[in-house]
Amino acid sequence: MVSRSSATSGPPAPLLFVIGGVSMYAGAALAVGLFAEASPAGVAWLRLAGAAAVLAVWRLVAARAGRSSGRWTGRRVALASAFGLVTAAMNIVFYEAIARLPLGTAVAVEFSGPVLVAALGSRTGRDWSALGLVVAGVALIADVRLEGSLVGVLCALGAALLWAGYIVLGTRVSAGSDSAGEGIDGLALGFVVATVVLSPLALTVGRVADSPALLGSALALGVLSSVVPYVLDQVVLRRVGRARFALLLALLPLTATVVGLVGLAQVPAPLEAVGIAAVVGGVALRREPGGPASNDPSARGEPPVD
């Protein structure tokens, strides 16, 4: 396991999370344009394939330079593969949801996944108070509406469950590694496995495969929406643990609001502003007294790593 000093050094975890969120929303802008050329599932597969290619090349170069270590046991391969498949399925189902529902509704429903993980990882009244603030804030920001097709709602609920699985498996991948590099190695392997297993979706990418410009956009989508945020997730997971990580996910709607304000001049409504304040308050309240979270899995509300 990583030492406490190495796990807590560097930029603050919330800052890393915001950087990942900004990258993710830049990628979302590219995805919207690609929806006109390919099915939502096809766009999700292109995102996965692009990220897998970049991560694989990166980690192979790192291995040749001696900067990647660790023994590939059968358990480690299986865990990384499961993580990659769950992550890919989460993205596919969410893209199908936002093709049928308003984005705010889909995001609000999907947030029930990480909120569930946060609740299961809670141990004190402080935890539950923070969780209550985050739940209230996310509900206000997302302006939850029970509109849209039944299929869309079911897809959003499926994405919520898969998001919870992503947090649990992502924690195990990072906790079972002796360095952040090993965690990223697992991420790379998982994405490659998922790309191969889900390769039939390549038949639904439409004319993207015939356009170098669109393929370039798909590669950029993989980097912005998967490589940058998921690599940063591995760093943050090693520092803060599963319960606080789930609450930090609430910074995503906050980041989206700030991006909309700065880039699109979208001024938050009064209730949205209250929601932003509640989310920030909840994240701050969840900060561990006396410093960052312990590296002991039981202290983070996580199951022990075998």
C-alpha positions as CSV (number, residue, x, y, z in Angstrom):
1,M,0.0,0.0,0.0
2,V,1.1,3.6,-0.6
3,S,2.5,5.5,2.3
4,R,0.4,8.2,3.9
5,S,2.8,11.0,2.9
6,S,2.8,10.0,-0.8
7,A,-1.0,9.6,-0.8
8,T,-1.6,13.1,0.6
9,S,1.1,15.1,-1.3
10,G,0.4,17.2,-4.3
11,P,-2.6,19.4,-5.3
12,P,-5.8,19.1,-3.2
13,A,-8.1,16.3,-4.2
14,P,-11.1,18.7,-4.9
15,L,-8.9,20.7,-7.3
16,L,-7.9,17.5,-9.2
17,F,-11.6,16.6,-9.3
18,V,-12.6,19.9,-10.8
19,I,-9.8,19.7,-13.4
20,G,-11.2,16.2,-14.4
21,G,-14.7,17.6,-14.5
22,V,-13.7,20.5,-16.8
23,S,-12.0,18.0,-19.1
24,M,-15.1,15.8,-19.1
25,Y,-17.4,18.6,-20.0
26,A,-15.2,19.6,-22.9
27,G,-15.4,16.0,-24.1
28,A,-19.2,16.1,-23.7
29,A,-19.3,19.0,-26.2
30,L,-17.6,16.8,-28.8
31,A,-19.9,13.9,-28.0
32,V,-23.0,16.1,-28.8
33,G,-21.6,16.7,-32.3
34,L,-20.9,13.0,-32.8
35,F,-24.4,12.0,-31.9
36,A,-25.5,13.2,-35.3
37,E,-23.1,10.8,-37.0
38,A,-23.4,7.7,-34.8
39,S,-25.6,6.0,-32.3
40,P,-25.1,6.9,-28.6
41,A,-23.7,3.5,-28.0
42,G,-21.4,3.8,-31.0
43,V,-20.1,7.2,-29.7
44,A,-19.5,5.6,-26.3
45,W,-17.5,2.8,-27.9
46,L,-15.5,5.3,-29.8
47,R,-14.7,7.1,-26.6
48,L,-13.7,3.9,-25.0
49,A,-11.5,2.8,-27.9
50,G,-9.8,6.2,-28.1
51,A,-9.0,6.1,-24.4
52,A,-7.8,2.5,-24.5
53,A,-5.4,3.3,-27.4
54,V,-3.9,6.3,-25.6
55,L,-3.6,4.6,-22.2
56,A,-2.1,1.4,-23.7
57,V,0.6,3.4,-25.6
58,W,1.3,5.5,-22.5
59,R,1.7,2.5,-20.1
60,L,3.8,0.5,-22.6
61,V,6.2,3.4,-23.0
62,A,6.3,3.7,-19.2
63,A,7.0,0.0,-18.8
64,R,9.9,0.1,-21.3
65,A,11.3,3.1,-19.3
66,G,11.1,1.1,-16.1
67,R,8.4,3.4,-14.6
68,S,5.7,0.8,-14.4
69,S,6.0,-2.2,-12.0
70,G,3.9,-4.8,-10.3
71,R,3.1,-8.4,-10.9
72,W,0.1,-9.3,-13.1
73,T,-1.7,-12.0,-11.0
74,G,-4.9,-13.6,-12.3
75,R,-6.9,-11.7,-9.6
76,R,-5.4,-8.3,-10.7
77,V,-6.2,-9.0,-14.4
78,A,-9.8,-10.1,-13.5
79,L,-10.3,-7.0,-11.3
80,A,-9.0,-4.6,-14.0
81,S,-11.1,-6.3,-16.7
82,A,-14.3,-6.0,-14.5
83,F,-13.5,-2.4,-13.8
84,G,-13.1,-1.6,-17.5
85,L,-16.3,-3.4,-18.5
86,V,-18.3,-1.7,-15.8
87,T,-16.9,1.7,-16.8
88,A,-17.7,1.1,-20.4
89,A,-21.2,-0.1,-19.7
90,M,-21.8,3.0,-17.5
91,N,-20.8,5.3,-20.3
92,I,-22.9,3.5,-22.9
93,V,-26.1,3.4,-20.7
94,F,-25.7,7.1,-19.8
95,Y,-25.3,8.1,-23.4
96,E,-28.5,6.2,-24.2
97,A,-30.2,8.0,-21.3
98,I,-29.3,11.5,-22.4
99,A,-30.5,10.6,-25.9
100,R,-34.0,10.2,-24.5
101,L,-34.1,12.5,-21.4
102,P,-33.2,16.1,-20.6
103,L,-29.6,16.1,-19.4
104,G,-30.5,17.5,-16.0
105,T,-33.0,14.8,-15.3
106,A,-30.6,12.0,-16.4
107,V,-27.8,13.4,-14.3
108,A,-30.0,13.7,-11.2
109,V,-31.2,10.1,-11.5
110,E,-27.6,8.9,-12.1
111,F,-26.4,10.6,-9.0
112,S,-28.4,8.2,-6.9
113,G,-25.5,5.7,-7.5
114,P,-22.7,7.6,-5.9
115,V,-25.0,9.0,-3.2
116,L,-25.9,5.3,-2.3
117,V,-22.2,4.5,-2.0
118,A,-21.6,7.5,0.2
119,A,-24.5,6.5,2.4
120,L,-23.1,2.9,2.8
121,G,-19.7,4.4,3.7
122,S,-21.1,6.7,6.3
123,R,-20.4,6.1,10.0
124,T,-21.2,9.3,11.9
125,G,-23.7,12.1,12.2
126,R,-21.2,14.3,10.5
127,D,-21.2,12.0,7.5
128,W,-25.0,11.9,7.3
129,S,-25.3,15.7,7.6
130,A,-22.8,16.1,4.7
131,L,-24.7,13.6,2.7
132,G,-28.0,15.4,3.3
133,L,-26.5,18.7,2.1
134,V,-25.1,17.1,-1.0
135,V,-28.4,15.3,-1.8
136,A,-30.3,18.6,-1.4
137,G,-27.7,20.5,-3.4
138,V,-27.7,18.1,-6.3
139,A,-31.5,18.0,-6.4
140,L,-31.7,21.8,-6.6
141,I,-28.9,22.1,-9.3
142,A,-30.3,19.3,-11.5
143,D,-33.9,20.5,-11.1
144,V,-35.2,16.9,-11.1
145,R,-38.1,16.3,-13.4
146,L,-39.8,13.0,-13.9
147,E,-40.3,13.5,-17.6
148,G,-39.3,11.5,-20.6
149,S,-39.5,7.9,-21.9
150,L,-39.6,5.0,-19.5
151,V,-36.6,3.5,-21.4
152,G,-34.7,6.7,-20.7
153,V,-35.4,6.6,-17.0
154,L,-34.4,2.9,-16.8
155,C,-31.2,3.7,-18.6
156,A,-30.4,6.5,-16.2
157,L,-31.1,4.2,-13.2
158,G,-28.8,1.6,-14.8
159,A,-26.1,4.2,-15.2
160,A,-26.6,5.0,-11.5
161,L,-26.0,1.4,-10.4
162,L,-23.0,1.1,-12.8
163,W,-21.6,4.4,-11.4
164,A,-21.7,2.8,-7.9
165,G,-19.9,-0.2,-9.3
166,Y,-17.3,2.0,-10.9
167,I,-16.5,3.6,-7.5
168,V,-16.3,0.3,-5.7
169,L,-14.1,-1.4,-8.3
170,G,-12.1,1.7,-8.9
171,T,-11.2,1.8,-5.2
172,R,-10.2,-1.8,-5.3
173,V,-8.0,-1.3,-8.4
174,S,-6.2,1.7,-6.7
175,A,-6.0,0.1,-3.2
176,G,-4.5,-3.1,-4.6
177,S,-1.7,-1.2,-6.3
178,D,1.6,-0.1,-4.8
179,S,1.7,3.0,-6.8
180,A,-0.6,5.3,-8.9
181,G,1.2,4.0,-12.0
182,E,0.0,0.5,-11.2
183,G,-3.5,1.7,-10.8
184,I,-3.3,3.4,-14.2
185,D,-1.9,0.2,-15.7
186,G,-5.1,-1.6,-14.4
187,L,-7.2,1.2,-15.9
188,A,-5.5,0.7,-19.3
189,L,-5.9,-3.1,-19.3
190,G,-9.5,-2.7,-18.3
191,F,-10.2,-0.3,-21.2
192,V,-8.5,-2.6,-23.7
193,V,-10.5,-5.6,-22.6
194,A,-13.7,-3.7,-22.7
195,T,-13.0,-2.3,-26.2
196,V,-12.4,-5.8,-27.5
197,V,-15.5,-7.4,-25.7
198,L,-17.8,-4.6,-26.9
199,S,-16.3,-4.3,-30.4
200,P,-19.6,-5.3,-32.1
201,L,-20.7,-1.7,-31.2
202,A,-18.2,-0.6,-33.8
203,L,-20.9,-1.5,-36.4
204,T,-23.0,1.4,-35.1
205,V,-20.5,4.2,-35.5
206,G,-22.0,5.3,-38.8
207,R,-19.8,7.3,-41.1
208,V,-17.4,8.3,-38.3
209,A,-15.1,5.5,-39.4
210,D,-14.8,6.9,-42.9
211,S,-13.9,10.5,-41.8
212,P,-10.4,11.3,-40.5
213,A,-11.7,14.5,-38.9
214,L,-14.5,12.7,-37.1
215,L,-12.1,9.9,-36.0
216,G,-9.8,12.7,-34.6
217,S,-12.8,14.0,-32.7
218,A,-13.5,10.6,-31.3
219,L,-9.8,10.2,-30.1
220,A,-10.0,13.7,-28.5
221,L,-13.3,12.6,-26.9
222,G,-11.6,9.5,-25.4
223,V,-8.8,11.7,-24.0
224,L,-10.9,14.4,-22.6
225,S,-13.8,12.3,-21.3
226,S,-12.0,9.2,-20.1
227,V,-8.2,9.4,-19.9
228,V,-7.9,12.7,-18.0
229,P,-10.8,12.4,-15.6
230,Y,-10.3,8.6,-14.9
231,V,-6.6,8.9,-14.4
232,L,-7.3,11.7,-11.9
233,D,-9.9,9.5,-10.3
234,Q,-7.2,6.9,-9.6
235,V,-5.1,9.6,-7.8
236,V,-8.0,11.0,-5.8
237,L,-9.3,7.5,-4.8
238,R,-5.9,6.6,-3.3
239,R,-6.1,9.8,-1.2
240,V,-9.6,10.0,0.1
241,G,-11.3,6.6,-0.1
242,R,-14.6,5.5,-1.5
243,A,-17.1,7.4,0.7
244,R,-15.6,10.9,0.3
245,F,-14.9,10.2,-3.4
246,A,-18.6,9.6,-3.9
247,L,-19.4,13.0,-2.3
248,L,-16.7,14.7,-4.3
249,L,-18.6,13.5,-7.4
250,A,-21.1,16.2,-6.4
251,L,-18.5,18.8,-7.6
252,L,-19.4,17.7,-11.1
253,P,-22.7,19.7,-11.3
254,L,-20.9,22.6,-9.6
255,T,-18.1,22.5,-12.2
256,A,-20.8,22.4,-15.0
257,T,-22.4,25.4,-13.5
258,V,-19.2,27.4,-13.4
259,V,-18.3,26.3,-17.0
260,G,-21.7,27.5,-18.1
261,L,-21.3,30.8,-16.3
262,V,-17.9,31.6,-17.7
263,G,-18.1,30.0,-21.1
264,L,-21.8,30.4,-22.0
265,A,-22.9,33.3,-19.8
266,Q,-25.5,31.1,-18.1
267,V,-26.3,32.7,-14.8
268,P,-27.6,30.3,-12.1
269,A,-31.1,30.8,-10.9
270,P,-31.6,31.5,-7.2
271,L,-32.4,27.9,-6.3
272,E,-29.4,26.7,-8.3
273,A,-27.1,29.1,-6.4
274,V,-28.5,27.7,-3.1
275,G,-27.8,24.2,-4.4
276,I,-24.2,25.1,-5.3
277,A,-23.7,26.4,-1.7
278,A,-25.2,23.2,-0.3
279,V,-22.9,21.0,-2.3
280,V,-19.8,23.0,-1.4
281,G,-20.9,22.9,2.3
282,G,-21.4,19.1,2.2
283,V,-18.0,18.4,0.6
284,A,-16.3,20.7,3.1
285,L,-18.2,19.1,6.0
286,R,-17.2,15.6,4.9
287,R,-13.4,16.5,5.2
288,E,-11.9,14.2,7.7
289,P,-11.1,15.9,11.1
290,G,-7.4,16.3,11.5
291,G,-6.4,15.7,7.9
292,P,-7.0,13.6,4.9
293,A,-8.6,10.2,5.0
294,S,-6.8,7.2,6.4
295,N,-5.3,4.6,4.1
296,D,-6.9,1.9,6.2
297,P,-9.8,0.5,4.1
298,S,-11.9,-0.1,7.2
299,A,-11.5,3.6,8.2
300,R,-12.8,4.7,4.9
301,G,-15.9,2.6,5.0
302,E,-14.5,0.2,2.4
303,P,-14.4,-3.6,2.4
304,P,-10.9,-5.0,3.0
305,V,-8.8,-5.7,-0.1
306,D,-8.0,-9.4,-0.3
